[in-house]
Structure formats: C-alpha cells, structure tokens
Amino acid sequence: MTSPAAQLESALTKTIEEKTAQGRTDQLPPTRGWHPGARIGATAELGALLAYNDDGSTGICNLENGSGTWLNLQPQDQKQDHRPYSVWRWMAAYNGRPACLMGRLAPGAARLELRATDGTVAEADIVDGTFAAEIAVDMVSLRHARERLEAHEADSAEGRAEFERLLADSRTEMTKVKVRVYDSAGALLYDGAAINATD
C-alpha cells in the first residue's frame, strides 16, 4: 500500500508543477511543512487524503489508484458551536461510489462514525485530529444521476437546471446519513445529521 507521506508528496509535486506550467504561481501551496492526515480509498480508483501544514494551511489530496494527483487547498475550519467537527468535504453516494465525509474533529473528540438508515455503520479514519469516512448507502434519488445529466446538453438551461436539482438531491440524501462522535472515554458528544446547510 502506498504510504500517506508518499501520496501527499506526489500530490504536492504535481500541483506545484501544473500550476507553475500554467503561470498560476500566485496560487501555489506552501512547498514545506505538510503532514498527512486521515484518508479514504488509499488504493482505490478514487480516494482522498487530508493534509495540514505547520503554517495552518489545510488541504485534500485527490488519490487515483494509490497515487496522489492533486492538492486542493481548503479554507480554514469554520467555527462549529453545535457539533464537535468541521466538514472539509462531503460527497453523496452516486454512480456506485460510497458517500463520504471528511474534516477535522474538535478538541476532545476522539472517534467518529457514519450511520446509514439501514443500520450500516462505518468508522472514520482518524489521524492527528482529522477524519475521513465513507459508507456504502443507497441514495434513492441519486441512483440514476448520470442518466439524468446525460439526458440534457451540458451547457443548456435544462442541463444546468438538472445539475442544480442533483445538487439539491445530494444535500437532502446526505442529511439522512447520521454522525456519532465520541470522546476518548466513549461518551457520546454528538448524534445528528452528517451535514448542515452551511457545509
């Protein structure tokens, strides 16, 4: 299995090379100080690795077949008064892929799990306060997402409207996935919807 450090280095190198070649040197991520965090799909066709920098920067590396391909810089964590985690990225289940949730745990939180309506539970990978979790779940309104999009010209008004409907359906389906967060002693800190309106 490819190590998280190697995947992060690969994604960072490719990102810097591509942005430099495109003349976008004002958008380069820091070249040093990065550390790998939690990940999902380590060797899958598509996966993700969270990263954080000594300077406070955060990012998500796209993974493809075990290799880091791109580092997306993330905005700083938003303050979350009502739940013990912040969301960096979420994705609903579509086209055979699992739903996923990634971000940072609040101080005092030690474990996070996703729960589907059918009772399926998936434990998050936790590394240095970051978490990444994915869960196989049937999101009914997204079963035919690709067909819905392909039924319209991508640049047409109908195509854009269908894309917006899919985004709304994705958000609705993702709120049905529940999250439970526990502290290191096993006490329940949060039990609620995976995402909210600001995620």
Summary of the structure (lengths in Angstrom):
residues: 199
radius of gyration: 17.6
end to end distance: 31.5
largest distance: 53.8
contacts: 617
relative contact order: 0.14
helix: 25%
strand: 37%
